[in-house]
């Protein structure tokens, strides 16, 4: 988590967008600045406003985000929280090899 831009979303519980990390002073010195050059992340908040996690889109190249692309993340964020809390979605976890 600390080596991703999600830390900016977590710390502010707000949307964080960088379209060109190499020219964005907000991420100067960040571990992923040279690798993840564009990022759009939003907080996943419960009904009570508690930070549940983040959802993001990123690219290794500097690309602009269209407002409609950001809106897609904004639209799906509450549905992701609801699905996870309802138990409708379960992550696929790797299976440990037999001993």
N, CA, C and O of each residue as an XYZ file, in Angstrom:
396
protein
N       0.823     -1.190      0.000
C       0.000      0.000      0.000
C       0.874      1.264      0.000
O       0.612      2.208     -0.745
N       1.898      1.269      0.830
C       2.730      2.465      0.950
C       3.517      2.763     -0.318
O       3.961      3.893     -0.520
N       3.694      1.764     -1.170
C       4.429      1.982     -2.411
C       3.500      2.172     -3.600
O       3.936      2.063     -4.746
N       2.224      2.454     -3.347
C       1.278      2.743     -4.420
C       0.713      4.150     -4.211
O       0.825      4.724     -3.128
N       0.113      4.683     -5.255
C      -0.512      5.996     -5.126
C      -1.788      5.921     -4.295
O      -2.337      6.955     -3.913
N      -2.264      4.712     -4.010
C      -3.452      4.569     -3.164
C      -3.251      5.216     -1.795
O      -4.219      5.574     -1.125
N      -2.005      5.363     -1.388
C      -1.732      6.007     -0.107
C      -2.274      7.448     -0.091
O      -2.696      7.938      0.956
N      -2.261      8.127     -1.254
C      -2.793      9.487     -1.324
C      -4.309      9.488     -1.150
O      -4.872     10.391     -0.530
N      -4.958      8.473     -1.700
C      -6.410      8.335     -1.535
C      -6.730      8.002     -0.082
O      -7.632      8.589      0.515
N      -5.988      7.063      0.474
C      -6.203      6.658      1.868
C      -6.024      7.830      2.832
O      -6.834      8.016      3.740
N      -4.983      8.608      2.640
C      -4.680      9.686      3.579
C      -5.691     10.829      3.527
O      -5.873     11.540      4.515
N      -6.348     11.009      2.384
C      -7.291     12.126      2.236
C      -8.742     11.688      2.137
O      -9.652     12.509      2.252
N      -8.964     10.379      1.921
C     -10.311      9.835      1.661
C     -10.971     10.608      0.515
O     -12.173     10.871      0.530
N     -10.155     10.959     -0.470
C     -10.646     11.730     -1.615
C      -9.979     11.220     -2.894
O      -8.977     10.507     -2.851
N     -10.554     11.599     -4.014
C     -10.013     11.232     -5.329
C      -8.598     11.796     -5.478
O      -8.302     12.907     -5.037
N      -7.732     10.997     -6.110
C      -6.386     11.452     -6.430
C      -6.112     11.101     -7.879
O      -6.244      9.945     -8.280
N      -5.731     12.094     -8.661
C      -5.456     11.900    -10.082
C      -4.121     12.541    -10.420
O      -3.862     13.694    -10.074
N      -3.287     11.782    -11.096
C      -2.103     12.342    -11.734
C      -2.062     11.787    -13.148
O      -2.152     10.577    -13.354
N      -1.928     12.663    -14.101
C      -1.897     12.239    -15.502
C      -0.478     12.142    -16.040
O      -0.247     11.594    -17.118
N       0.476     12.683    -15.271
C       1.877     12.660    -15.687
C       2.749     12.784    -14.440
O       3.148     13.883    -14.054
N       3.034     11.658    -13.825
C       3.759     11.664    -12.552
C       5.137     12.288    -12.647
O       5.647     12.820    -11.661
N       5.743     12.229    -13.820
C       7.091     12.792    -13.961
C       7.081     14.312    -13.872
O       8.119     14.932    -13.643
N       5.898     14.916    -14.054
C       5.760     16.373    -13.976
C       4.731     16.773    -12.923
O       4.064     17.798    -13.067
N       4.600     15.979    -11.878
C       3.637     16.254    -10.805
C       4.391     16.288     -9.479
O       4.774     15.246     -8.947
N       4.596     17.473     -8.960
C       5.380     17.648     -7.732
C       4.762     16.929     -6.534
O       5.464     16.630     -5.568
N       3.467     16.649     -6.582
C       2.809     15.972     -5.453
C       3.355     14.564     -5.240
O       3.256     14.028     -4.136
N       3.922     13.964     -6.266
C       4.433     12.601     -6.134
C       5.962     12.539     -6.189
O       6.537     11.456     -6.297
N       6.610     13.686     -6.115
C       8.076     13.708     -6.121
C       8.628     12.780     -5.045
O       8.253     12.874     -3.877
N       9.512     11.897     -5.448
C      10.155     10.980     -4.518
C       9.352      9.724     -4.214
O       9.838      8.844     -3.505
N       8.132      9.620     -4.735
C       7.313      8.430     -4.481
C       7.937      7.223     -5.175
O       8.506      7.353     -6.259
N       7.831      6.056     -4.556
C       8.455      4.830     -5.074
C       8.008      4.477     -6.491
O       8.775      3.868     -7.237
N       6.801      4.840     -6.874
C       6.278      4.470     -8.197
C       6.297      5.610     -9.210
O       5.794      5.448    -10.322
N       6.862      6.748     -8.855
C       6.811      7.917     -9.737
C       7.362      7.631    -11.128
O       6.794      8.096    -12.117
N       8.432      6.893    -11.225
C       9.053      6.613    -12.520
C       8.325      5.516    -13.302
O       8.503      5.400    -14.515
N       7.516      4.721    -12.624
C       6.897      3.556    -13.259
C       5.426      3.758    -13.595
O       5.003      3.520    -14.726
N       4.656      4.192    -12.617
C       3.219      4.425    -12.822
C       3.051      5.911    -13.086
O       3.057      6.724    -12.162
N       2.900      6.256    -14.357
C       2.912      7.671    -14.718
C       1.536      8.312    -14.752
O       1.427      9.537    -14.696
N       0.483      7.507    -14.844
C      -0.860      8.079    -14.735
C      -1.675      7.203    -13.804
O      -1.568      5.977    -13.827
N      -2.494      7.851    -12.980
C      -3.238      7.149    -11.935
C      -4.489      7.947    -11.612
O      -4.458      9.174    -11.513
N      -5.578      7.233    -11.451
C      -6.817      7.827    -10.958
C      -7.362      6.874     -9.910
O      -7.707      5.735    -10.225
N      -7.442      7.328     -8.673
C      -7.932      6.486     -7.589
C      -8.998      7.195     -6.782
O      -8.961      8.410     -6.588
N      -9.949      6.400     -6.317
C     -11.042      6.932     -5.497
C     -11.189      6.102     -4.235
O     -10.869      4.914     -4.223
N     -11.672      6.730     -3.176
C     -11.902      5.967     -1.946
C     -13.166      5.124     -2.071
O     -14.131      5.517     -2.726
N     -13.142      3.977     -1.441
C     -14.343      3.170     -1.271
C     -14.814      3.428      0.152
O     -14.142      3.061      1.116
N     -15.966      4.057      0.274
C     -16.480      4.470      1.576
C     -17.741      3.697      1.924
O     -18.578      3.435      1.060
N     -17.873      3.335      3.189
C     -19.094      2.686      3.650
C     -20.199      3.733      3.762
O     -19.953      4.926      3.584
N     -21.409      3.282      4.056
C     -22.540      4.199      4.227
C     -22.298      5.207      5.347
O     -22.868      6.298      5.337
N     -21.458      4.844      6.308
C     -21.165      5.739      7.424
C     -19.957      6.635      7.149
O     -19.546      7.413      8.010
N     -19.392      6.522      5.947
C     -18.258      7.365      5.585
C     -16.909      6.790      5.961
O     -15.889      7.464      5.819
N     -16.885      5.553      6.439
C     -15.627      4.917      6.817
C     -14.895      4.443      5.560
O     -15.498      3.855      4.662
N     -13.602      4.704      5.510
C     -12.791      4.270      4.374
C     -12.668      2.756      4.395
O     -12.180      2.170      5.361
N     -13.117      2.135      3.319
C     -13.139      0.680      3.194
C     -11.972      0.190      2.344
O     -11.476     -0.919      2.538
N     -11.541      1.017      1.408
C     -10.467      0.654      0.495
C     -10.388      1.671     -0.624
O     -10.884      2.790     -0.490
N      -9.771      1.292     -1.719
C      -9.652      2.180     -2.874
C      -9.932      1.388     -4.143
O      -9.818      0.163     -4.173
N     -10.299      2.114     -5.184
C     -10.418      1.550     -6.525
C      -9.647      2.493     -7.438
O      -9.712      3.712     -7.283
N      -8.916      1.921     -8.389
C      -8.084      2.787     -9.219
C      -7.912      2.237    -10.622
O      -8.191      1.074    -10.915
N      -7.443      3.125    -11.462
C      -6.975      2.776    -12.802
C      -5.615      3.448    -12.945
O      -5.438      4.601    -12.553
N      -4.657      2.719    -13.510
C      -3.342      3.327    -13.707
C      -2.750      2.860    -15.023
O      -3.209      1.892    -15.629
N      -1.723      3.571    -15.445
C      -1.022      3.220    -16.671
C       0.452      3.524    -16.479
O       0.823      4.392    -15.688
N       1.280      2.806    -17.205
C       2.724      3.024    -17.118
C       3.178      4.188    -17.984
O       4.332      4.609    -17.901
N       2.289      4.710    -18.808
C       2.566      5.883    -19.630
C       1.740      7.058    -19.125
O       0.707      6.866    -18.485
N       2.192      8.261    -19.410
C       1.438      9.466    -19.052
C       0.272      9.603    -20.032
O       0.474      9.809    -21.228
N      -0.933      9.488    -19.514
C      -2.127      9.628    -20.355
C      -3.139     10.498    -19.627
O      -3.254     10.426    -18.403
N      -3.867     11.312    -20.364
C      -4.923     12.104    -19.727
C      -6.142     11.230    -19.448
O      -6.425     10.286    -20.186
N      -6.854     11.555    -18.381
C      -8.103     10.871    -18.050
C      -9.264     11.737    -18.502
O      -9.362     12.903    -18.121
N     -10.137     11.173    -19.306
C     -11.348     11.880    -19.705
C     -12.282     11.931    -18.500
O     -12.322     10.989    -17.709
N     -13.032     13.021    -18.353
C     -13.994     13.094    -17.242
C     -14.924     11.879    -17.191
O     -15.302     11.436    -16.107
N     -15.291     11.344    -18.345
C     -16.191     10.180    -18.362
C     -15.519      8.947    -17.758
O     -16.192      8.114    -17.153
N     -14.206      8.823    -17.914
C     -13.490      7.689    -17.324
C     -13.464      7.793    -15.804
O     -13.623      6.791    -15.107
N     -13.267      8.984    -15.301
C     -13.282      9.198    -13.858
C     -14.692      8.931    -13.326
O     -14.852      8.359    -12.248
N     -15.700      9.342    -14.074
C     -17.083      9.129    -13.653
C     -17.418      7.643    -13.541
O     -18.210      7.257    -12.682
N     -16.834      6.813    -14.386
C     -17.079      5.371    -14.294
C     -16.617      4.854    -12.934
O     -17.342      4.111    -12.271
N     -15.423      5.242    -12.521
C     -14.943      4.828    -11.202
C     -15.826      5.377    -10.090
O     -16.133      4.672     -9.128
N     -16.230      6.631    -10.223
C     -17.106      7.230     -9.214
C     -18.445      6.495     -9.134
O     -19.002      6.317     -8.051
N     -18.951      6.072    -10.289
C     -20.233      5.374    -10.331
C     -20.154      3.972     -9.742
O     -21.089      3.531     -9.075
N     -19.041      3.260     -9.983
C     -18.977      1.879     -9.512
C     -18.514      1.748     -8.065
O     -18.763      0.723     -7.430
N     -17.844      2.773     -7.533
C     -17.272      2.677     -6.186
C     -18.294      2.235     -5.132
O     -18.016      1.284     -4.401
N     -19.459      2.878     -5.018
C     -20.391      2.434     -3.977
C     -20.925      1.024     -4.209
O     -21.247      0.316     -3.255
N     -21.020      0.617     -5.464
C     -21.491     -0.739     -5.769
C     -20.461     -1.796     -5.363
O     -20.822     -2.885     -4.917
N     -19.180     -1.467     -5.520
C     -18.131     -2.383     -5.085
C     -18.185     -2.598     -3.582
O     -18.098     -3.732     -3.111
N     -18.329     -1.517     -2.827
C     -18.407     -1.620     -1.368
C     -19.612     -2.460     -0.976
O     -19.497     -3.364     -0.147
N     -20.765     -2.171     -1.563
C     -21.992     -2.898     -1.227
C     -21.843     -4.390     -1.538
O     -22.259     -5.232     -0.742
N     -21.252     -4.719     -2.686
C     -21.092     -6.125     -3.070
C     -20.163     -6.865     -2.117
O     -20.443     -7.995     -1.719
N     -19.063     -6.226     -1.758
C     -18.119     -6.871     -0.846
C     -18.749     -7.039      0.527
O     -18.652     -8.115      1.117
N     -19.386     -6.009      1.044
C     -19.997     -6.099      2.375
C     -21.150     -7.097      2.418
O     -21.402     -7.710      3.456
N     -21.845     -7.261      1.308
C     -22.952     -8.211      1.249
C     -22.457     -9.644      1.066
O     -23.235    -10.592      1.167
N     -21.180     -9.794      0.800
C     -20.629    -11.117      0.595
C     -20.852    -11.639     -0.815
O     -20.609    -12.815     -1.082
N     -21.313    -10.778     -1.724
C     -21.573    -11.190     -3.098
C     -20.298    -11.336     -3.919
O     -20.310    -11.989     -4.962
N     -19.225    -10.754     -3.476
C     -17.963    -10.804     -4.202
C     -16.902    -11.355     -3.281
O     -16.746    -10.907     -2.145
N     -16.189    -12.313     -3.775
C     -15.107    -12.885     -2.996
C     -13.860    -12.909     -3.871
O     -13.907    -13.395     -5.001
N     -12.753    -12.394     -3.364
C     -11.532    -12.404     -4.174
C     -11.036    -13.829     -4.392
O     -11.246    -14.709     -3.557
N     -10.392    -14.035     -5.499
C      -9.770    -15.326     -5.774
C      -8.386    -15.291     -5.138
O      -7.521    -14.508     -5.527
N      -8.205    -16.151     -4.160
C      -6.926    -16.189     -3.456
C      -6.082    -17.348     -3.973
O      -6.619    -18.395     -4.332
N      -4.772    -17.168     -4.011
C      -3.928    -18.264     -4.472
C      -4.022    -19.438     -3.502
O      -4.148    -19.248     -2.292
N      -3.959    -20.629     -4.036
C      -4.008    -21.833     -3.217
C      -2.593    -22.237     -2.883
O      -1.739    -22.341     -3.764
N      -2.345    -22.467     -1.593
C      -1.015    -22.889     -1.150
C      -0.745    -24.304     -1.642
O      -1.634    -25.154     -1.591
N       0.460    -24.567     -2.112
C       0.776    -25.922     -2.549
C       0.714    -26.898     -1.380
O       1.014    -26.531     -0.244
N       0.326    -28.133     -1.657
C       0.267    -29.167     -0.624
C       1.660    -29.442     -0.102
O       2.639    -29.439     -0.849
N       1.727    -29.676      1.184
C       3.046    -29.935      1.817
C       3.531    -31.321      1.544
O       4.611    -31.698      1.998
